[in-house]
Amino acid sequence: MAQLWGGRFTKSTDQMVYDFNASISFDKKLFAQDVRGSRAHVKMLASVGVITDEERDQILDGLDSIEADVNSGALEITSEYEDVHSFVEANLIDRIGDAGKKLHTGRSRNDQVALDMRLYTRDQVDATSQALKHLLETILGIMEEHIDTIMPGFTHLQKAQPITLAHHMGAYFEMFRRDVLRLSDIRERMNYCPLGSGALAGTTYPLNRDMTAELLDFNGPTLNSMDGVSDRDYLIEFLSALATIQMHLSRFSEEVIIWNSNEYRFVEIDDAYSTGSSIMPQKKNPDIAELVRGKTGRVYGALTSLLTTMKGIPLAYNKDMQEDKEMAFDAMETVQNCIVLFDGMLATMTFNKEVMAESAKKGFTNATDAADYLVNRGVPFRDAHGIIGQLVLYCIDKDKSIDELSLEELKAISPVFEEDIYDSISMETCVNKRLTTGAPGHEAMTFEIKACKEFLNSL
């Protein structure tokens, strides 16, 4: 078909060049946003007298019919068209004639695609925020249910001190809370309308850019037309936020994979979120967690790709910027799918409380509290540290936990120990006497859970 920009040219485009230049295969995702932007643009054109009210209504009716036919499947977006903008305009002209040719008045494909991509990204920011909110609700539910479920806390993948499952989950709540806030910041910063920037220098038509921005729910118009068509900072910020979200999901997935192993047995993954082996009948694999972990590199790649594309582009628009879409679309879809699937896996997961508690007990996670016991009875900390080190060596040799030792065994290492040592180093005591803000004690966690609820209610 003839191109909408073909007047300057006397020869048709080489087919390979056309295919290489075309973006319809991926920018058709922007169809809904393109139609929405066109509706706002044509309403504004009529309001300033550039087109008549009758022409406005014809165009709006034509856009409605195209959208209805695409949504129903009666009209297909095909490679016959160079891009989604050409598809909409060409079909509009076919349907309503000369009035359709006025749609593009005062507009360039440069500011048109800048608008479409910004609208699409804003929609994806909102969708990602909603998915994260649901994940946060799932995490909060686990925190409430397991406020007293004891498990080992780790550093260097070594058992360190006893905590609760609620406390561990609370750490991920904080990560995803920051992600939600980060998306909110990005949305606010990006929420300015580039339509009306033209190719790069605005237009001589008396456009009302404030009206267009308001119709499209933006805070206002962008203030520099060159930046309006060439800015992709908002998309880079969003991809950066997606990379961070995916990193958080990957860390969480790694722990689920470890906890699901035969050596840990902290969790049982629901059958709906795991698979078996084609050869080993005993296997139950944490495939969802592994795939979430694996797809993280894919999301990082989208961010790196766009940063690399943008780093050498002079003002204003250049065709390089067409490369802002495919990998970005993939990253957006990938992260949302990962959030939803991980959420479902987490919500259906069973936590083996007894195994967790026993692991904390056998891992000498109360050693620090045993040292504190001695310090509170006048033993210098460095001496207490050494005494407990000897005690742990003795326990390893005897294959016992500290609280399984008799008082005689304890006194043989330090006469300072008395009968009250057992209460002082019980897992429950070790956890619940930690009451500072952010600690795993019941009182502190009650406060944290309340704050988490308030945050979710504020969204």
C-alpha positions as CSV (number, residue, x, y, z in Angstrom):
1,M,0.0,0.0,0.0
2,A,1.0,3.6,-0.4
3,Q,2.7,5.1,2.6
4,L,1.2,8.1,4.5
5,W,4.5,9.9,4.0
6,G,5.0,8.9,0.3
7,G,4.5,12.3,-1.4
8,R,8.2,13.1,-1.3
9,F,9.2,9.8,-2.9
10,T,9.2,8.6,-6.6
11,K,10.3,5.0,-6.0
12,S,8.7,2.4,-3.7
13,T,10.6,1.2,-0.7
14,D,12.6,-2.0,-1.1
15,Q,10.7,-4.8,0.6
16,M,13.6,-5.7,2.8
17,V,14.0,-2.1,3.8
18,Y,10.3,-1.8,4.5
19,D,10.3,-4.9,6.7
20,F,13.3,-3.7,8.6
21,N,11.8,-0.3,9.1
22,A,8.3,-1.5,10.0
23,S,7.2,-1.8,13.6
24,I,3.7,-3.1,13.2
25,S,4.6,-6.5,14.5
26,F,5.2,-5.2,18.0
27,D,3.8,-1.7,18.2
28,K,0.3,-3.0,17.6
29,K,0.3,-3.4,21.3
30,L,-0.2,0.4,21.4
31,F,-3.5,0.2,19.4
32,A,-5.7,1.1,22.4
33,Q,-3.4,4.0,23.4
34,D,-3.2,5.3,19.8
35,V,-7.0,5.4,19.5
36,R,-7.3,7.1,22.9
37,G,-4.7,9.7,22.0
38,S,-6.4,10.3,18.6
39,R,-9.8,10.9,20.3
40,A,-8.3,13.5,22.6
41,H,-6.4,15.1,19.7
42,V,-9.4,15.5,17.5
43,K,-11.6,16.8,20.3
44,M,-9.0,19.5,21.0
45,L,-8.7,20.3,17.2
46,A,-12.4,21.0,17.1
47,S,-12.3,23.1,20.3
48,V,-9.8,25.5,18.8
49,G,-11.5,25.6,15.4
50,V,-9.0,23.7,13.3
51,I,-11.7,21.2,12.3
52,T,-15.4,21.5,12.5
53,D,-17.6,19.8,15.1
54,E,-19.1,17.7,12.3
55,E,-15.7,16.5,11.2
56,R,-14.8,15.8,14.9
57,D,-17.9,13.6,15.2
58,Q,-17.2,11.7,12.0
59,I,-13.7,11.0,13.1
60,L,-14.7,9.9,16.6
61,D,-17.4,7.6,15.1
62,G,-14.8,6.2,12.7
63,L,-12.3,5.5,15.6
64,D,-15.1,3.9,17.6
65,S,-15.9,1.5,14.7
66,I,-12.3,0.6,14.1
67,E,-11.7,-0.1,17.8
68,A,-14.9,-2.2,18.0
69,D,-13.9,-4.2,14.9
70,V,-10.3,-4.8,16.2
71,N,-11.6,-5.9,19.6
72,S,-14.1,-8.3,18.1
73,G,-11.6,-9.8,15.6
74,A,-13.5,-8.5,12.5
75,L,-10.5,-6.3,11.7
76,E,-6.9,-7.5,12.0
77,I,-3.8,-5.4,12.5
78,T,-1.5,-6.9,9.8
79,S,1.9,-6.3,8.3
80,E,0.2,-4.5,5.4
81,Y,0.8,-1.4,7.5
82,E,4.1,0.1,8.5
83,D,3.0,0.8,12.1
84,V,-0.1,1.0,14.3
85,H,-0.5,4.7,13.6
86,S,-0.7,4.1,9.8
87,F,-3.1,1.3,10.4
88,V,-5.5,3.5,12.4
89,E,-5.3,6.5,10.0
90,A,-5.5,4.5,6.8
91,N,-8.6,2.5,8.0
92,L,-10.2,5.8,9.2
93,I,-9.8,7.4,5.8
94,D,-11.2,4.2,4.1
95,R,-14.3,4.5,6.4
96,I,-15.1,8.2,6.5
97,G,-13.2,9.7,3.6
98,D,-11.7,13.2,3.6
99,A,-12.6,13.9,7.2
100,G,-10.2,11.1,8.2
101,K,-7.3,12.9,6.5
102,K,-7.6,15.8,9.0
103,L,-6.9,13.6,12.0
104,H,-3.2,14.1,11.8
105,T,-3.4,17.9,11.6
106,G,-0.9,19.5,14.1
107,R,0.6,16.1,15.0
108,S,3.7,14.2,14.0
109,R,4.3,10.5,14.3
110,N,7.1,11.6,16.7
111,D,4.8,13.1,19.3
112,Q,2.2,10.5,18.5
113,V,4.4,7.5,19.3
114,A,5.9,9.4,22.3
115,L,2.3,9.8,23.6
116,D,1.3,6.2,22.9
117,M,4.4,4.8,24.6
118,R,3.9,7.0,27.6
119,L,0.2,6.0,27.9
120,Y,1.1,2.3,27.6
121,T,3.9,2.5,30.1
122,R,1.6,4.4,32.6
123,D,-1.0,1.6,32.2
124,Q,1.7,-1.0,32.9
125,V,2.9,0.9,35.9
126,D,-0.6,0.7,37.3
127,A,-1.0,-3.0,36.5
128,T,2.3,-3.8,38.1
129,S,1.4,-1.8,41.2
130,Q,-1.8,-3.8,41.5
131,A,-0.1,-7.1,41.2
132,L,2.4,-6.1,43.9
133,K,-0.4,-5.0,46.2
134,H,-1.9,-8.4,45.9
135,L,1.5,-10.0,46.6
136,L,1.9,-7.8,49.7
137,E,-1.5,-8.9,50.9
138,T,-0.4,-12.5,50.6
139,I,2.8,-11.8,52.5
140,L,0.9,-10.0,55.2
141,G,-1.4,-12.9,55.6
142,I,1.5,-15.2,56.2
143,M,3.0,-12.7,58.7
144,E,-0.2,-12.7,60.7
145,E,-0.6,-16.5,60.7
146,H,3.1,-17.1,61.7
147,I,3.9,-14.4,64.1
148,D,5.1,-17.0,66.6
149,T,6.5,-19.6,64.1
150,I,10.2,-19.9,65.0
151,M,12.8,-20.5,62.4
152,P,16.5,-19.9,62.0
153,G,17.7,-16.6,60.7
154,F,20.8,-16.8,58.4
155,T,23.9,-14.9,57.5
156,H,26.3,-16.3,54.9
157,L,23.7,-19.2,54.6
158,Q,24.8,-20.2,58.1
159,K,22.3,-20.4,60.9
160,A,22.7,-17.2,63.0
161,Q,19.9,-16.3,65.4
162,P,16.3,-17.5,65.9
163,I,13.6,-15.3,64.3
164,T,10.1,-16.0,63.2
165,L,8.6,-16.7,59.8
166,A,6.6,-13.5,60.2
167,H,9.9,-11.6,60.6
168,H,11.4,-13.2,57.6
169,M,8.4,-12.5,55.5
170,G,8.3,-8.9,56.8
171,A,11.7,-8.3,55.2
172,Y,10.2,-9.1,51.8
173,F,7.2,-7.0,52.6
174,E,9.6,-4.1,53.0
175,M,11.3,-4.8,49.7
176,F,8.0,-4.9,47.8
177,R,6.7,-1.9,49.7
178,R,9.6,0.1,48.3
179,D,8.8,-1.2,44.9
180,V,5.3,0.1,45.1
181,L,6.5,3.5,46.3
182,R,9.1,3.6,43.5
183,L,6.4,2.9,40.9
184,S,4.3,5.7,42.4
185,D,7.2,8.1,42.1
186,I,7.8,7.1,38.5
187,R,4.2,7.5,37.6
188,E,4.1,11.0,39.0
189,R,7.3,12.1,37.2
190,M,6.2,10.6,33.9
191,N,2.7,11.9,33.9
192,Y,3.1,14.8,31.4
193,C,1.7,14.8,27.9
194,P,4.1,15.0,24.9
195,L,1.3,15.4,22.3
196,G,1.5,18.7,20.6
197,S,5.3,18.7,20.5
198,G,5.1,17.9,16.7
199,A,8.1,16.5,15.1
200,L,10.4,18.5,17.4
201,A,9.4,22.2,17.2
202,G,5.8,22.3,18.1
203,T,3.3,23.5,15.4
204,T,1.8,26.7,14.0
205,Y,-1.7,25.5,14.7
206,P,-3.3,27.0,17.8
207,L,-3.3,23.7,19.8
208,N,-4.6,23.7,23.3
209,R,-2.1,21.3,24.9
210,D,-3.5,21.8,28.4
211,M,-6.9,20.4,27.1
212,T,-5.2,17.4,25.5
213,A,-3.3,16.7,28.7
214,E,-6.4,16.9,30.8
215,L,-8.4,14.6,28.5
216,L,-5.7,12.0,28.8
217,D,-5.4,12.3,32.6
218,F,-2.0,13.9,32.6
219,N,-0.8,16.5,35.1
220,G,-0.1,18.9,32.2
221,P,1.8,19.1,28.9
222,T,5.6,18.6,28.6
223,L,7.3,22.0,28.5
224,N,9.9,21.4,25.8
225,S,8.9,20.0,22.4
226,M,12.4,18.5,21.7
227,D,12.5,16.7,25.0
228,G,8.8,15.7,24.5
229,V,9.5,13.6,21.5
230,S,13.0,12.3,22.5
231,D,12.5,11.6,26.2
232,R,12.5,7.9,27.3
233,D,13.7,8.5,30.9
234,Y,10.4,7.4,32.2
235,L,10.7,4.1,30.4
236,I,14.3,3.6,31.6
237,E,13.1,4.4,35.2
238,F,10.3,1.9,34.9
239,L,12.6,-0.8,33.5
240,S,15.0,-0.1,36.3
241,A,12.1,-0.5,38.8
242,L,11.1,-3.8,37.1
243,A,14.7,-5.0,37.3
244,T,14.6,-4.3,41.1
245,I,11.3,-6.0,41.5
246,Q,12.6,-9.0,39.6
247,M,15.7,-9.0,41.8
248,H,13.5,-9.1,44.9
249,L,11.4,-12.0,43.4
250,S,14.6,-13.8,42.5
251,R,16.0,-13.6,46.0
252,F,12.7,-14.8,47.4
253,S,12.6,-17.6,44.8
254,E,16.2,-18.7,45.8
255,E,15.1,-19.1,49.4
256,V,12.0,-21.0,48.4
257,I,14.2,-23.3,46.3
258,I,16.5,-23.9,49.3
259,W,13.6,-24.3,51.7
260,N,12.0,-26.8,49.4
261,S,15.1,-29.0,49.3
262,N,15.3,-32.4,51.0
263,E,17.9,-31.0,53.3
264,Y,15.8,-28.2,54.6
265,R,12.1,-29.3,54.2
266,F,10.9,-25.9,55.5
267,V,8.1,-25.8,52.9
268,E,5.9,-27.9,50.8
269,I,5.1,-26.4,47.4
270,D,1.5,-27.1,46.2
271,D,1.2,-29.6,43.3
272,A,-0.3,-26.9,41.1
273,Y,3.0,-24.9,41.3
274,S,5.5,-27.7,40.9
275,T,6.4,-30.4,38.4
276,G,7.9,-33.9,38.4
277,S,10.8,-35.6,36.6
278,S,10.4,-37.5,33.4
279,I,12.7,-40.2,34.8
280,M,12.8,-39.9,38.6
281,P,9.4,-40.6,40.1
282,Q,10.3,-39.2,43.5
283,K,11.0,-35.7,42.3
284,K,8.9,-32.6,43.0
285,N,10.6,-29.6,41.5
286,P,10.1,-25.9,42.3
287,D,9.9,-24.9,38.7
288,I,8.0,-21.7,39.2
289,A,10.6,-20.4,41.6
290,E,13.4,-21.5,39.3
291,L,11.8,-19.8,36.3
292,V,11.2,-16.6,38.2
293,R,14.9,-16.6,39.1
294,G,15.9,-17.4,35.6
295,K,13.8,-14.7,33.9
296,T,15.5,-12.0,36.0
297,G,18.4,-11.8,33.5
298,R,15.8,-11.3,30.7
299,V,14.5,-8.2,32.5
300,Y,18.0,-6.9,33.2
301,G,18.7,-7.3,29.5
302,A,15.8,-5.0,28.6
303,L,17.1,-2.2,30.8
304,T,20.6,-2.6,29.5
305,S,19.4,-2.6,25.9
306,L,17.5,0.7,26.3
307,L,20.3,2.4,28.2
308,T,22.7,1.4,25.4
309,T,20.3,2.5,22.7
310,M,19.7,5.9,24.2
311,K,23.3,6.8,25.2
312,G,24.4,8.1,21.9
313,I,21.2,9.7,20.4
314,P,21.4,13.4,19.6
315,L,18.3,15.5,19.9
316,A,15.6,15.1,18.9
317,Y,13.8,12.0,17.5
318,N,15.9,9.3,15.8
319,K,14.7,6.0,14.4
320,D,16.9,4.2,16.9
321,M,14.2,5.0,19.5
322,Q,11.9,2.4,17.8
323,E,14.1,-0.1,19.7
324,D,12.5,1.1,23.0
325,K,9.5,-1.2,22.5
326,E,10.0,-4.9,21.9
327,M,12.3,-5.7,24.9
328,A,10.4,-3.3,27.1
329,F,7.1,-4.9,26.3
330,D,8.6,-8.3,27.1
331,A,10.0,-7.1,30.4
332,M,6.7,-5.6,31.5
333,E,4.8,-8.8,30.7
334,T,7.5,-11.0,32.2
335,V,7.6,-9.2,35.5
336,Q,3.8,-9.1,35.9
337,N,3.6,-12.8,35.1
338,C,6.3,-13.5,37.6
339,I,4.6,-11.5,40.3
340,V,1.2,-13.3,39.8
341,L,2.7,-16.8,39.6
342,F,5.0,-16.3,42.6
343,D,2.0,-14.9,44.5
344,G,0.0,-18.0,43.7
345,M,2.8,-20.3,44.7
346,L,3.4,-18.4,48.0
347,A,-0.3,-18.4,48.9
348,T,-0.7,-22.1,48.5
349,M,2.6,-23.1,50.1
350,T,2.7,-25.1,53.3
351,F,5.2,-24.2,56.0
352,N,6.6,-27.0,58.1
353,K,6.7,-25.3,61.5
354,E,8.1,-28.1,63.5
355,V,11.0,-28.6,61.0
356,M,11.8,-24.9,61.1
357,A,11.8,-24.8,64.9
358,E,14.0,-27.8,65.2
359,S,16.4,-26.4,62.7
360,A,16.7,-23.2,64.8
361,K,17.4,-25.3,67.9
362,K,19.9,-27.6,66.3
363,G,21.8,-24.7,64.6
364,F,23.0,-23.1,67.9
365,T,21.0,-20.0,67.0
366,N,20.7,-19.2,70.7
367,A,24.5,-19.0,71.2
368,T,24.5,-15.2,71.2
369,D,21.8,-15.3,73.9
370,A,23.9,-17.8,76.0
371,A,26.8,-15.3,75.8
372,D,24.5,-12.5,76.8
373,Y,23.4,-14.6,79.8
374,L,27.0,-14.7,81.0
375,V,27.6,-11.0,80.3
376,N,24.5,-10.2,82.4
377,R,26.2,-12.1,85.3
378,G,29.4,-10.1,85.1
379,V,31.5,-12.1,82.6
380,P,33.3,-9.8,80.1
381,F,31.8,-10.1,76.7
382,R,35.0,-11.3,75.0
383,D,35.4,-14.0,77.7
384,A,31.7,-15.0,77.4
385,H,32.2,-15.3,73.6
386,G,35.0,-17.7,74.1
387,I,33.1,-19.8,76.7
388,I,30.2,-20.2,74.4
389,G,32.5,-21.1,71.6
390,Q,33.9,-24.0,73.7
391,L,30.3,-24.9,74.6
392,V,29.3,-25.2,70.9
393,L,32.4,-27.4,70.2
394,Y,31.3,-29.6,73.1
395,C,27.7,-29.8,71.7
396,I,29.0,-30.7,68.2
397,D,31.1,-33.5,69.7
398,K,28.1,-34.8,71.7
399,D,25.6,-34.2,68.9
400,K,23.4,-32.1,71.2
401,S,21.9,-28.6,71.2
402,I,22.9,-26.2,74.0
403,D,19.6,-26.5,75.8
404,E,19.9,-30.3,75.8
405,L,23.0,-30.2,78.0
406,S,22.6,-30.9,81.7
407,L,23.4,-28.2,84.2
408,E,26.5,-30.2,85.3
409,E,27.8,-30.2,81.7
410,L,27.2,-26.4,81.5
411,K,29.0,-25.7,84.8
412,A,31.9,-27.9,83.7
413,I,32.6,-25.2,81.1
414,S,31.6,-22.2,83.2
415,P,30.4,-22.2,86.9
416,V,28.4,-19.1,86.2
417,F,25.6,-21.1,84.6
418,E,22.6,-21.7,86.8
419,E,19.2,-23.4,86.3
420,D,17.7,-20.2,84.8
421,I,19.9,-20.6,81.7
422,Y,17.4,-22.9,80.1
423,D,14.6,-20.3,80.2
424,S,17.1,-17.6,79.0
425,I,18.1,-19.6,75.9
426,S,14.8,-21.1,74.9
427,M,13.9,-20.3,71.4
428,E,10.8,-18.4,72.5
429,T,12.7,-16.3,75.0
430,C,15.5,-15.6,72.4
431,V,12.9,-14.3,70.0
432,N,10.4,-12.5,72.2
433,K,12.9,-10.5,74.3
434,R,13.9,-8.7,71.1
435,L,11.5,-5.8,71.2
436,T,13.2,-3.0,69.5
437,T,11.5,-1.6,66.4
438,G,12.0,-4.0,63.5
439,A,13.0,-7.0,65.7
440,P,11.3,-10.4,65.6
441,G,9.7,-10.4,69.1
442,H,6.0,-10.8,69.3
443,E,5.4,-7.2,70.5
444,A,7.6,-5.7,67.8
445,M,6.1,-7.8,65.1
446,T,2.6,-6.8,66.2
447,F,3.6,-3.2,65.7
448,E,5.1,-4.1,62.3
449,I,2.1,-5.9,61.1
450,K,-0.1,-3.0,62.1
451,A,2.1,-0.6,60.0
452,C,2.0,-3.0,57.1
453,K,-1.8,-3.0,57.2
454,E,-1.9,0.7,57.3
455,F,0.3,0.9,54.3
456,L,-1.9,-1.4,52.2
457,N,-5.0,0.5,53.3
458,S,-3.4,3.7,52.0
459,L,-3.0,2.4,48.5
